Amino acid sequence: MSCPLSYPDKFHAAARFWHLQLPGTKAFSQENQLLLYSLNQQATHGPNTTSRPWGWNTVEATKWQGWKELGKMSAMEAMRLFVKSLDEEQPDWWPLLQAADAKAAAGGSAAAEAAATTRSVPERSVLGLWTQLEMPAADKKPAPRYEAAAAVVGNAMYVLGGNYGGRYLSDVWALDLTSGTWSAVPLARPAEEGGSSGGAAPAPAAASGSGSGFPPTAGHSVTAWNGKLYVLGGHTKAKGAATMSLRVVDPAARTVTEPEASGTVPPARGGHTATLIGDKVWVFGGEDGSRRALADVFVLDLASLTWSTPEVSGKAPPPRSASCATVYQDRYLVAFGGGSVATCYSDVHVLDTETLTWSQPAQAGAKVSPRAGHSGAVLGDIWYIVGGGNNVKGCADLLAADLAALPTSNTLTWHVVTSVAIRDPLSSEGISLVMVQQPRVLVAFGGYNGKYQNAVSLFRAPMGSAALLAGPLASAANAVEERKAAQVASAPAVAADQGVVAAAAPPNANGAAPAAAGGKAPAAPAPAQPAAAAGGGKVSAAPSADLSAAASSVALVSELRQQAAELKAQLEGARREAESAIRESAAAKEGAAHELALLRKQLATAQGSLAEANKALDDTRAALGSEQAKVLKLEAQSAELQAKLGSMAELERELDKYRRAAREAAEKEAAAKKSSGLWGYIAGSGSS
């Protein structure tokens, strides 16, 4: 029965079936999975315009290339091809989806996808590859956050508090590892602590986090022990106490208590590490309320709730917070990274909890970058570390530290298992990581990389020698490890079966019992051979099974060698490209240095000319000042002369006046003399 829906509803139904992986779904080949992934991305996001992932991550690079090759294919065409490809691989997908929806509706589930999905969260993980846990959009989930605390109790991962946009959170959430759904966990204080009289019901938790319930906290630690969660310290906005807080969360009873601890209680802090060794929690480092980094060690006995301060020797690590610590062989406390306000570390320090001595092991293998705010989990001898940042960007690599040589040679070997895109939720500071031991699955949540995250990411770690591989190589190598483990487990049973056959077979003609499988006993005479063959059916099956397993192992080894050769060729090509880029970079650097030298020489010449011009300008300004002073003096003298010239003109006019008067007087006297004659002059009749 084909799907009767029209597009785009038909595509959305097909995509939902592909994501849910319902019971009865066929195992698609990797090529078809890649095709469906690429078509789904093209239909929902359009052409691939994202940046190419890191070249060493072959899985992500292959997915990116598959999507990129679709070019500008329209969304409708991608939908049509997606449905067509799914029809070819799984013709009965529509009836299976209808049956799942009907079953979910009959069970009263609000989310049909979650009810129809029967695979647990670990089963949805992919071997050697990070994948995000798919959840229906309508499902409730915690707000994005970082610096939260997470731990596994029973079949659930509990997330407590955290920081979102500078606001400390007080909510508690549980991720059901069977159904993959989130649920809020309201906490209350027991009646005897909450102060309610006459009732056995717990007091409700305060919404603000003050009083009863879990307070708004970030940078705290949580340790799962005996079915309860022991929460230590953390930063709060309220006026903090002088000593580290202790809260005990009972997930089953949904209560939180604050028992009083005895002994030497450590100062209040957040960003510390808390490592469970036996029934004791070892607390290292962190930062106090003044954001001052610490490097002290305290121990809390969970059975008696007693604090103690061990007297440690050796060179202790520098003060730090937001580091990562784990325990190895129930004895060695191993701490990596962390930082202070302006410094990030990539060093490793080991505290022997029996001798109480700090040491710094040698680090071999891959070079790791400094980081803080990362998280880790141990599987066997391998310590997986994810996330963190270095004040510049988030760390995108999944590290694996091999601790096997730590007790004997004090050496730790680093490996880079895989990497993610720089903006992936896993490339975040303040990320939380827990381990589901039985299926060997890492579960990561939250973090901050420029954006607050609430995604859940899964990584199923391979076993044995394959633990340091990723992608297809991890799958192939893990298959070999599983076959080896199966052969080792079946060896005692095969030996027991052969012993039963040998005891049940009748004696041969010489009276001797038949030889066990693989033995060197002489062959039985001909008359006894039928009896031996009749009783040896189980014996003959074992070599056949061994040959089949050996053939499978040879085929897998051959495939691994081929993949290793391909990877080696890719590495060689990448190495040549890197060498070429280095040469080009060196040439460009040399050219740039030459150009820089010329520019510096020209700059020196220009600076010399400028200095000379400035000196000449100063001289000119000085001369100009002197000339201006002279001009002013001349102008003053000129003004004085002009004033004098003005007074001389006035005198000239006065002189002309006197001259005219004298001339007129002389003329009158001359006229008088002429008119009186000589007798008049003598008689004195002249003018007086």
C-alpha positions as CSV (number, residue, x, y, z in Angstrom):
1,M,0.0,0.0,0.0
2,S,1.6,3.3,-1.1
3,C,1.2,6.6,0.6
4,P,-1.9,8.4,-0.6
5,L,-0.8,11.8,0.6
6,S,0.2,14.6,-1.7
7,Y,3.4,16.6,-1.6
8,P,4.9,18.0,0.6
9,D,2.9,16.0,3.2
10,K,4.1,12.8,1.6
11,F,7.7,13.8,1.9
12,H,7.3,14.8,5.6
13,A,5.7,11.4,6.4
14,A,8.5,9.6,4.6
15,A,11.2,11.7,6.4
16,R,9.4,11.0,9.8
17,F,9.6,7.3,9.1
18,W,13.3,7.5,8.2
19,H,14.1,9.4,11.4
20,L,12.1,7.2,13.7
21,Q,13.6,3.9,12.7
22,L,10.5,1.9,13.6
23,P,10.4,-1.8,14.3
24,G,10.5,-3.6,10.9
25,T,12.7,-1.0,9.3
26,K,15.3,-2.5,7.0
27,A,19.0,-1.8,7.5
28,F,19.9,0.6,4.7
29,S,23.3,0.6,3.2
30,Q,25.7,3.4,3.8
31,E,25.2,4.7,0.2
32,N,21.4,4.8,0.6
33,Q,21.7,6.4,4.0
34,L,24.0,9.1,2.5
35,L,21.5,9.6,-0.4
36,L,18.5,10.0,1.9
37,Y,20.5,12.4,4.2
38,S,21.5,14.6,1.2
39,L,18.0,14.7,-0.2
40,N,16.5,15.5,3.1
41,Q,18.9,18.3,3.7
42,Q,18.2,19.7,0.2
43,A,14.5,19.5,0.7
44,T,14.4,21.1,4.1
45,H,17.4,23.6,3.9
46,G,17.9,24.1,0.2
47,P,21.3,24.1,-1.6
48,N,24.4,23.5,0.5
49,T,25.9,26.9,1.3
50,T,27.7,25.8,4.5
51,S,31.5,25.8,4.9
52,R,33.3,22.5,4.3
53,P,34.0,20.6,7.5
54,W,37.5,19.8,8.7
55,G,39.3,17.6,6.1
56,W,40.3,14.8,8.6
57,N,36.6,14.2,9.5
58,T,35.9,11.8,6.6
59,V,32.3,11.1,7.7
60,E,31.2,14.7,8.0
61,A,33.1,15.6,4.8
62,T,31.3,12.8,2.9
63,K,27.9,14.0,4.1
64,W,28.8,17.5,3.2
65,Q,30.0,16.5,-0.3
66,G,26.9,14.4,-0.9
67,W,24.6,17.3,-0.1
68,K,26.9,19.7,-2.1
69,E,26.7,17.6,-5.2
70,L,22.9,18.1,-5.4
71,G,23.7,21.7,-6.5
72,K,20.6,23.9,-7.1
73,M,18.1,21.0,-7.2
74,S,14.7,22.3,-6.3
75,A,13.1,21.4,-2.9
76,M,10.2,19.7,-4.7
77,E,12.5,17.5,-6.8
78,A,14.5,16.6,-3.7
79,M,11.3,15.6,-1.9
80,R,10.2,13.4,-4.9
81,L,13.5,11.6,-5.1
82,F,13.6,11.1,-1.3
83,V,10.2,9.4,-1.4
84,K,11.1,7.4,-4.5
85,S,14.4,6.1,-2.9
86,L,12.6,5.2,0.3
87,D,9.9,3.4,-1.7
88,E,12.6,1.3,-3.4
89,E,14.3,0.4,-0.2
90,Q,11.2,0.0,2.0
91,P,8.0,-0.4,0.0
92,D,5.9,-1.0,3.2
93,W,7.0,2.1,5.0
94,W,3.6,3.8,4.9
95,P,1.7,0.8,6.6
96,L,4.5,0.6,9.2
97,L,4.1,4.3,10.0
98,Q,0.3,4.1,10.1
99,A,0.5,1.2,12.5
100,A,2.9,3.0,14.7
101,D,0.7,6.1,14.8
102,A,-2.4,4.0,15.6
103,K,-0.5,2.3,18.4
104,A,0.6,5.6,19.8
105,A,-2.9,7.0,19.6
106,A,-4.4,4.0,21.3
107,G,-1.9,4.3,24.1
108,G,-2.9,7.9,24.7
109,S,0.6,9.3,23.9
110,A,0.8,13.0,23.2
111,A,3.9,12.4,21.0
112,A,3.3,9.7,18.4
113,E,7.0,9.7,17.4
114,A,8.2,9.0,20.9
115,A,5.7,6.3,21.5
116,A,6.4,4.6,18.2
117,T,10.1,4.6,18.8
118,T,11.1,1.5,20.7
119,R,14.8,1.9,20.5
120,S,16.5,3.3,23.6
121,V,18.7,6.3,23.6
122,P,22.0,4.2,23.5
123,E,20.6,2.1,20.7
124,R,20.1,5.3,18.6
125,S,23.8,6.1,18.8
126,V,26.2,5.3,15.9
127,L,29.5,3.4,16.4
128,G,32.4,5.8,16.2
129,L,30.3,8.8,15.1
130,W,28.7,11.7,16.9
131,T,25.0,12.0,16.3
132,Q,22.3,14.3,17.7
133,L,19.3,12.7,19.5
134,E,16.3,13.4,17.3
135,M,13.2,14.6,19.3
136,P,9.8,15.8,18.1
137,A,9.5,19.5,18.1
138,A,6.5,19.5,20.3
139,D,8.3,17.6,23.1
140,K,9.3,19.5,26.2
141,K,13.0,20.0,26.7
142,P,15.2,22.0,29.1
143,A,16.3,25.6,28.2
144,P,19.7,26.0,26.6
145,R,22.5,26.4,29.3
146,Y,26.1,25.8,30.2
147,E,27.9,25.1,33.5
148,A,25.1,22.7,34.4
149,A,25.7,19.4,36.3
150,A,24.7,16.0,34.9
151,A,24.8,12.4,36.2
152,V,23.1,9.1,35.5
153,V,20.9,7.4,38.1
154,G,19.1,4.2,37.1
155,N,17.8,4.7,33.5
156,A,17.8,8.5,33.4
157,M,20.3,11.3,33.0
158,Y,19.6,14.1,35.4
159,V,20.6,17.7,34.6
160,L,20.6,20.3,37.4
161,G,20.8,24.1,37.2
162,G,23.2,25.9,34.9
163,N,23.7,29.4,33.4
164,Y,21.7,30.9,30.6
165,G,22.5,34.5,29.6
166,G,24.0,35.3,32.9
167,R,20.9,34.0,34.8
168,Y,21.5,31.1,37.1
169,L,18.9,28.3,36.7
170,S,17.2,26.2,39.4
171,D,15.3,23.6,37.3
172,V,16.1,19.9,37.3
173,W,15.4,17.7,34.2
174,A,15.5,14.0,33.5
175,L,16.3,12.4,30.1
176,D,14.7,9.0,30.0
177,L,17.4,6.8,28.4
178,T,14.7,4.3,27.2
179,S,12.2,6.6,25.5
180,G,14.5,9.5,24.8
181,T,12.1,12.1,26.3
182,W,12.7,14.9,28.7
183,S,10.7,15.6,31.8
184,A,10.9,18.3,34.5
185,V,11.7,17.0,38.0
186,P,10.1,19.3,40.7
187,L,12.0,19.0,43.9
188,A,10.8,19.6,47.4
189,R,12.1,19.3,50.9
190,P,10.9,16.5,53.2
191,A,8.2,17.6,55.7
192,E,10.6,17.3,58.6
193,E,13.0,19.7,56.9
194,G,10.6,22.0,55.2
195,G,8.8,22.8,58.4
196,S,5.3,21.6,57.6
197,S,3.6,20.3,60.6
198,G,1.1,17.5,60.7
199,G,1.7,16.3,57.1
200,A,3.9,13.8,55.5
201,A,3.8,15.4,52.1
202,P,7.0,17.2,51.0
203,A,7.0,21.0,51.1
204,P,6.8,22.5,47.6
205,A,10.0,23.9,46.1
206,A,10.2,27.7,45.9
207,A,10.1,28.9,42.4
208,S,13.0,31.4,42.9
209,G,15.2,28.7,44.3
210,S,15.4,30.3,47.8
211,G,14.1,28.5,50.8
212,S,13.2,24.9,49.9
213,G,14.0,23.2,46.6
214,F,17.0,23.5,44.4
215,P,18.5,27.1,44.3
216,P,19.7,28.8,41.1
217,T,23.2,27.5,40.7
218,A,25.9,27.2,38.1
219,G,29.4,25.7,38.1
220,H,28.5,23.1,40.7
221,S,29.3,19.4,40.7
222,V,27.1,16.3,41.0
223,T,28.1,12.8,42.0
224,A,25.8,9.8,41.8
225,W,26.1,7.4,44.7
226,N,23.7,4.8,46.1
227,G,20.8,6.1,43.9
228,K,21.2,9.7,45.0
229,L,22.8,12.8,43.7
230,Y,25.3,14.7,45.8
231,V,25.6,18.3,44.7
232,L,28.6,20.3,45.9
233,G,29.2,24.0,45.7
234,G,28.5,26.2,42.7
235,H,28.0,29.9,42.1
236,T,24.8,31.7,43.1
237,K,23.5,35.3,42.9
238,A,22.5,35.2,46.6
239,K,24.9,36.2,49.3
240,G,27.0,33.0,49.6
241,A,28.0,31.2,52.6
242,A,31.6,31.0,53.7
243,T,31.8,27.2,53.2
244,M,30.9,24.8,50.4
245,S,27.3,23.8,50.3
246,L,26.1,20.2,50.2
247,R,22.7,19.2,48.8
248,V,21.4,15.6,48.4
249,V,18.8,15.0,45.7
250,D,16.7,11.8,45.8
251,P,15.3,11.3,42.3
252,A,13.0,8.6,43.4
253,A,11.4,10.6,46.2
254,R,11.9,13.9,44.3
255,T,13.3,15.6,47.4
256,V,16.3,17.7,48.1
257,T,18.0,17.9,51.6
258,E,20.9,19.9,53.0
259,P,22.5,17.6,55.5
260,E,25.1,19.1,57.8
261,A,28.6,17.8,57.2
262,S,31.3,17.6,59.8
263,G,35.0,18.0,59.7
264,T,37.0,20.6,57.8
265,V,34.5,22.0,55.3
266,P,36.2,23.6,52.3
267,P,35.6,27.3,51.4
268,A,32.7,28.0,49.1
269,R,33.6,27.6,45.4
270,G,32.4,26.7,41.9
271,G,34.1,25.4,38.8
272,H,35.8,22.6,40.8
273,T,36.2,18.9,40.0
274,A,34.5,16.2,42.1
275,T,35.8,12.7,41.6
276,L,34.2,9.6,43.2
277,I,36.8,7.1,44.4
278,G,35.2,4.3,46.4
279,D,32.8,6.0,48.8
280,K,34.7,9.3,48.9
281,V,34.5,12.4,46.7
282,W,37.8,14.2,46.0
283,V,37.3,17.9,45.4
284,F,40.1,19.8,43.6
285,G,40.5,23.4,42.6
286,G,37.7,25.8,41.4
287,E,37.3,29.5,42.1
288,D,35.9,31.3,45.1
289,G,33.3,34.0,45.3
290,S,35.9,36.6,44.3
291,R,36.7,34.5,41.1
292,R,40.1,33.7,42.6
293,A,41.4,30.3,41.3
294,L,42.2,27.6,43.8
295,A,44.4,24.5,43.9
296,D,43.5,22.8,47.2
297,V,42.2,19.3,47.8
298,F,39.4,18.2,50.1
299,V,37.8,14.8,50.6
300,L,34.1,14.1,51.5
301,D,33.3,10.7,53.0
302,L,29.8,10.1,51.7
303,A,29.0,7.4,54.2
304,S,29.6,9.7,57.2
305,L,29.4,13.1,55.5
306,T,32.7,14.1,57.0
307,W,35.1,16.5,55.3
308,S,38.9,16.1,55.6
309,T,42.0,17.8,54.2
310,P,44.7,15.4,53.1
311,E,48.3,16.4,53.5
312,V,49.5,16.1,49.9
313,S,53.1,16.3,48.7
314,G,54.8,16.8,45.4
315,K,54.4,19.7,43.0
316,A,50.7,20.7,43.0
317,P,49.1,22.0,39.8
318,P,48.8,25.8,39.5
319,P,45.4,27.2,40.7
320,R,42.6,26.6,38.2
321,S,38.9,26.2,37.6
322,A,36.8,24.6,34.9
323,S,39.2,21.7,34.6
324,C,38.4,18.0,34.1
325,A,39.3,15.1,36.4
326,T,38.7,11.4,36.6
327,V,39.8,8.3,38.5
328,Y,41.9,5.5,37.1
329,Q,42.2,2.0,38.7
330,D,40.3,3.3,41.8
331,R,43.6,5.0,42.9
332,Y,44.9,7.8,40.6
333,L,43.1,11.1,40.3
334,V,43.9,12.5,36.9
335,A,43.3,16.2,36.2
336,F,43.6,17.9,32.7
337,G,43.4,21.5,31.6
338,G,41.3,24.2,33.1
339,G,42.3,27.8,33.6
340,S,42.2,31.1,35.4
341,V,40.8,34.5,34.3
342,A,43.3,34.9,31.4
343,T,45.1,31.6,31.1
344,C,44.2,28.1,29.8
345,Y,46.2,25.0,30.5
346,S,46.9,21.8,28.6
347,D,48.9,20.1,31.3
348,V,48.0,16.8,33.1
349,H,48.6,16.2,36.8
350,V,48.1,13.0,38.7
351,L,47.4,12.6,42.4
352,D,48.1,9.1,43.9
353,T,45.3,8.9,46.5
354,E,47.3,6.2,48.4
355,T,50.6,8.0,48.7
356,L,49.0,11.5,48.5
357,T,51.6,12.6,46.0
358,W,51.2,14.9,43.1
359,S,53.1,14.1,39.9
360,Q,53.1,15.3,36.3
361,P,53.1,12.5,33.7
362,A,54.8,12.7,30.4
363,Q,52.4,13.3,27.5
364,A,52.9,11.4,24.2
365,G,50.9,11.2,21.0
366,A,48.9,14.0,19.6
367,K,49.5,17.6,20.7
368,V,46.4,18.9,22.5
369,S,45.4,22.5,22.7
370,P,44.8,24.3,26.1
371,R,41.2,24.3,27.1
372,A,38.8,25.0,30.0
373,G,35.1,24.1,30.5
374,H,35.5,20.6,28.9
375,S,34.1,17.3,30.3
376,G,35.3,13.7,30.2
377,A,34.4,10.1,30.9
378,V,36.5,6.9,31.3
379,L,35.9,3.6,29.5
380,G,38.4,1.0,30.5
381,D,41.9,2.5,29.9
382,I,40.5,5.3,27.6
383,W,39.6,8.7,28.9
384,Y,37.3,10.5,26.4
385,I,37.3,14.3,26.6
386,V,34.9,16.6,24.6
387,G,34.3,20.4,24.4
388,G,36.0,23.2,26.2
389,G,37.4,26.5,24.9
390,N,40.6,28.6,25.1
391,N,39.4,32.2,25.3
392,V,39.4,32.4,21.5
393,K,37.1,29.6,20.2
394,G,35.6,26.3,21.2
395,C,37.6,23.0,20.9
396,A,36.1,20.8,18.2
397,D,38.0,17.6,18.8
398,L,37.1,14.4,20.7
399,L,40.2,13.5,22.6
400,A,41.1,10.1,23.9
401,A,43.8,9.7,26.5
402,D,45.2,6.2,26.9
403,L,45.9,5.7,30.6
404,A,47.3,2.2,30.4
405,A,50.9,3.1,30.9
406,L,50.2,5.6,33.7
407,P,50.9,3.3,36.7
408,T,54.1,1.8,35.3
409,S,55.8,4.5,33.2
410,N,53.9,7.6,34.3
411,T,53.0,8.3,30.7
412,L,49.7,9.4,29.1
413,T,49.2,9.1,25.3
414,W,46.8,11.4,23.5
415,H,44.7,10.6,20.4
416,V,42.3,12.7,18.4
417,V,39.4,10.4,17.6
418,T,37.2,12.7,15.6
419,S,36.3,16.3,15.2
420,V,33.1,18.4,14.6
421,A,32.4,21.7,13.0
422,I,33.5,24.8,15.0
423,R,29.9,25.9,15.6
424,D,28.6,22.4,16.5
425,P,27.0,22.1,20.0
426,L,29.9,19.8,20.9
427,S,32.4,22.6,20.4
428,S,31.3,24.4,23.5
429,E,32.5,25.4,26.9
430,G,30.6,24.3,30.1
431,I,29.4,21.2,28.3
432,S,28.1,18.2,30.4
433,L,29.1,14.6,29.5
434,V,28.0,11.3,31.1
435,M,28.8,7.7,30.2
436,V,26.2,4.8,29.8
437,Q,28.6,2.0,30.6
438,Q,27.0,-1.1,29.3
439,P,26.5,-0.1,25.6
440,R,29.6,2.2,25.8
441,V,27.8,5.4,24.9
442,L,28.8,9.0,25.6
443,V,25.9,11.4,26.1
444,A,26.7,15.1,25.9
445,F,24.4,18.0,26.7
446,G,24.4,21.8,26.7
447,G,27.4,24.2,26.5
448,Y,28.1,27.6,25.1
449,N,30.0,28.5,21.9
450,G,28.6,31.9,21.2
451,K,25.2,30.4,21.5
452,Y,23.6,28.6,24.4
453,Q,23.0,24.9,23.6
454,N,20.5,22.3,24.7
455,A,21.2,19.5,22.2
456,V,21.8,15.9,23.2
457,S,24.7,14.3,21.3
458,L,25.5,10.6,21.3
459,F,28.8,8.7,20.6
460,R,29.1,4.9,20.8
461,A,32.7,4.1,21.6
462,P,34.2,1.0,19.9
463,M,35.8,-1.7,22.1
464,G,39.3,-2.9,22.4
465,S,41.9,-1.7,20.0
466,A,39.2,0.0,18.0
467,A,38.4,2.5,20.8
468,L,40.7,5.1,19.2
469,L,39.1,4.9,15.7
470,A,36.0,6.7,14.2
471,G,33.7,6.2,11.4
472,P,33.9,3.1,9.0
473,L,37.3,2.1,10.4
474,A,35.8,2.0,13.9
475,S,32.9,-0.2,12.7
476,A,35.2,-2.7,10.9
477,A,37.7,-2.9,13.7
478,N,35.0,-3.2,16.3
479,A,33.5,-6.2,14.4
480,V,36.9,-7.9,14.7
481,E,37.1,-7.1,18.4
482,E,33.5,-8.5,18.9
483,R,34.4,-11.7,17.1
484,K,37.6,-12.1,19.2
485,A,35.5,-11.6,22.4
486,A,32.9,-14.1,21.2
487,Q,35.6,-16.7,20.4
488,V,37.2,-16.2,23.8
489,A,33.8,-16.6,25.5
490,S,33.0,-19.7,23.5
491,A,36.3,-21.4,24.0
492,P,35.4,-23.0,27.4
493,A,32.1,-24.2,26.0
494,V,33.8,-25.8,23.0
495,A,36.3,-27.6,25.2
496,A,33.5,-28.9,27.4
497,D,31.6,-30.2,24.4
498,Q,34.7,-32.0,23.2
499,G,35.2,-33.6,26.6
500,V,31.6,-34.9,26.6
501,V,32.1,-36.4,23.1
502,A,35.4,-38.1,24.1
503,A,33.8,-39.5,27.2
504,A,30.7,-40.7,25.4
505,A,32.5,-42.4,22.4
506,P,33.0,-46.2,22.8
507,P,36.5,-47.6,23.0
508,N,38.2,-48.6,19.8
509,A,39.4,-52.1,18.8
510,N,42.6,-51.7,21.0
511,G,40.5,-50.7,24.0
512,A,41.6,-47.1,23.9
513,A,39.3,-44.1,24.1
514,P,39.2,-41.8,21.1
515,A,41.7,-38.8,21.1
516,A,40.3,-35.4,21.9
517,A,40.1,-32.8,19.1
518,G,43.5,-31.5,18.2
519,G,45.3,-34.3,20.0
520,K,48.2,-36.5,18.6
521,A,46.8,-39.9,19.6
522,P,47.2,-42.7,17.0
523,A,44.3,-43.2,14.6
524,A,41.8,-45.9,15.5
525,P,41.5,-49.1,13.4
526,A,39.0,-49.2,10.7
527,P,36.3,-51.1,12.5
528,A,36.1,-48.5,15.2
529,Q,35.9,-45.5,12.9
530,P,32.1,-45.5,12.4
531,A,31.6,-45.5,16.1
532,A,34.0,-42.6,16.6
533,A,32.4,-40.7,13.7
534,A,29.0,-41.2,15.1
535,G,30.0,-39.9,18.5
536,G,32.1,-37.0,17.2
537,G,29.6,-34.8,15.5
538,K,30.2,-31.9,17.8
539,V,33.9,-32.2,17.5
540,S,33.8,-31.8,13.7
541,A,31.7,-28.7,13.9
542,A,34.2,-26.7,15.9
543,P,37.0,-26.7,13.3
544,S,34.4,-25.6,10.7
545,A,33.3,-22.7,12.8
546,D,36.9,-21.8,13.5
547,L,37.6,-21.8,9.8
548,S,34.6,-19.7,9.1
549,A,35.6,-17.2,11.8
550,A,39.1,-17.2,10.5
551,A,37.9,-16.5,7.0
552,S,35.7,-13.7,8.3
553,S,38.6,-12.3,10.2
554,V,40.9,-12.5,7.2
555,A,38.3,-10.7,5.1
556,L,37.9,-8.0,7.7
557,V,41.7,-7.6,8.0
558,S,41.9,-7.3,4.3
559,E,39.2,-4.7,4.3
560,L,40.9,-2.8,7.1
561,R,44.2,-2.9,5.2
562,Q,42.4,-1.6,2.1
563,Q,40.8,1.2,4.1
564,A,44.1,1.9,5.8
565,A,45.8,2.2,2.4
566,E,43.1,4.6,1.2
567,L,43.4,6.6,4.3
568,K,47.2,6.6,4.0
569,A,46.8,7.8,0.4
570,Q,44.5,10.6,1.6
571,L,46.9,11.5,4.3
572,E,49.8,11.6,1.8
573,G,47.7,13.8,-0.5
574,A,46.9,16.1,2.4
575,R,50.5,16.1,3.4
576,R,51.6,17.1,-0.1
577,E,49.0,19.8,-0.1
578,A,50.1,21.0,3.3
579,E,53.8,21.1,2.2
580,S,52.8,23.0,-1.0
581,A,50.8,25.4,1.1
582,I,53.8,25.8,3.5
583,R,56.1,26.5,0.6
584,E,53.7,29.0,-0.9
585,S,53.3,30.6,2.6
586,A,57.1,30.7,3.0
587,A,57.5,32.4,-0.4
588,A,54.8,34.8,0.3
589,K,56.3,35.5,3.7
590,E,59.7,36.2,2.1
591,G,58.2,38.5,-0.5
592,A,56.2,40.3,2.2
593,A,59.4,40.7,4.2
594,H,61.2,42.1,1.2
595,E,58.4,44.5,0.5
596,L,58.3,45.4,4.2
597,A,62.1,46.2,4.2
598,L,61.6,48.5,1.1
599,L,58.7,50.2,2.8
600,R,60.7,50.6,6.0
601,K,63.6,52.1,3.9
602,Q,61.2,54.5,2.1
603,L,59.7,55.4,5.4
604,A,63.1,56.2,7.0
605,T,63.9,58.4,4.0
606,A,60.6,60.1,4.2
607,Q,61.0,60.6,7.9
608,G,64.5,62.2,7.3
609,S,63.1,64.5,4.7
610,L,60.3,65.4,7.0
611,A,62.7,66.2,9.8
612,E,64.7,68.5,7.5
613,A,61.6,70.2,6.3
614,N,60.5,70.7,9.9
615,K,63.8,72.2,10.8
616,A,63.7,74.6,7.8
617,L,60.2,75.5,8.8
618,D,61.3,76.3,12.3
619,D,64.1,78.4,11.0
620,T,61.7,80.2,8.6
621,R,59.3,80.8,11.4
622,A,62.1,82.2,13.6
623,A,63.3,84.6,10.8
624,L,59.7,85.6,10.1
625,G,59.2,86.4,13.7
626,S,62.3,88.6,13.7
627,E,61.2,90.4,10.5
628,Q,57.8,90.9,11.9
629,A,59.4,92.6,15.0
630,K,61.4,94.9,12.6
631,V,58.3,95.7,10.7
632,L,56.4,96.7,13.9
633,K,59.4,98.9,14.9
634,L,59.4,100.6,11.5
635,E,55.7,101.1,11.6
636,A,56.1,102.8,15.0
637,Q,58.9,105.1,13.7
638,S,56.8,105.9,10.6
639,A,53.9,106.9,12.8
640,E,56.2,109.2,14.8
641,L,57.6,110.8,11.7
642,Q,54.1,111.3,10.3
643,A,53.2,113.0,13.5
644,K,56.2,115.2,13.3
645,L,55.4,116.0,9.6
646,G,51.9,117.1,10.7
647,S,53.4,119.6,13.2
648,M,55.9,121.0,10.6
649,A,53.1,121.8,8.2
650,E,51.3,123.8,10.9
651,L,54.5,125.7,11.6
652,E,54.9,126.3,7.9
653,R,51.5,127.8,7.7
654,E,52.3,130.1,10.7
655,L,55.6,131.2,9.0
656,D,53.8,132.0,5.8
657,K,51.3,134.1,7.8
658,Y,54.2,136.1,9.4
659,R,55.9,136.4,6.1
660,R,52.8,137.9,4.5
661,A,52.4,140.4,7.4
662,A,56.0,141.4,7.2
663,R,55.7,141.9,3.5
664,E,52.6,144.0,3.8
665,A,54.3,146.2,6.5
666,A,57.3,146.7,4.3
667,E,55.0,147.7,1.4
668,K,53.1,150.2,3.5
669,E,56.4,151.8,4.7
670,A,57.7,152.1,1.2
671,A,54.5,153.8,0.0
672,A,54.6,156.4,2.8
673,K,58.1,157.4,2.1
674,K,57.4,157.9,-1.5
675,S,54.3,160.2,-1.0
676,S,55.8,162.7,1.6
677,G,59.0,163.6,-0.2
678,L,62.1,165.0,1.3
679,W,60.5,167.9,3.2
680,G,57.9,165.9,4.7
681,Y,60.5,163.4,5.9
682,I,62.5,166.2,7.4
683,A,59.5,167.8,9.1
684,G,58.6,164.5,10.6
685,S,55.4,164.1,8.7
686,G,56.2,160.6,7.7
687,S,54.4,157.7,9.1
688,S,55.1,156.8,12.6
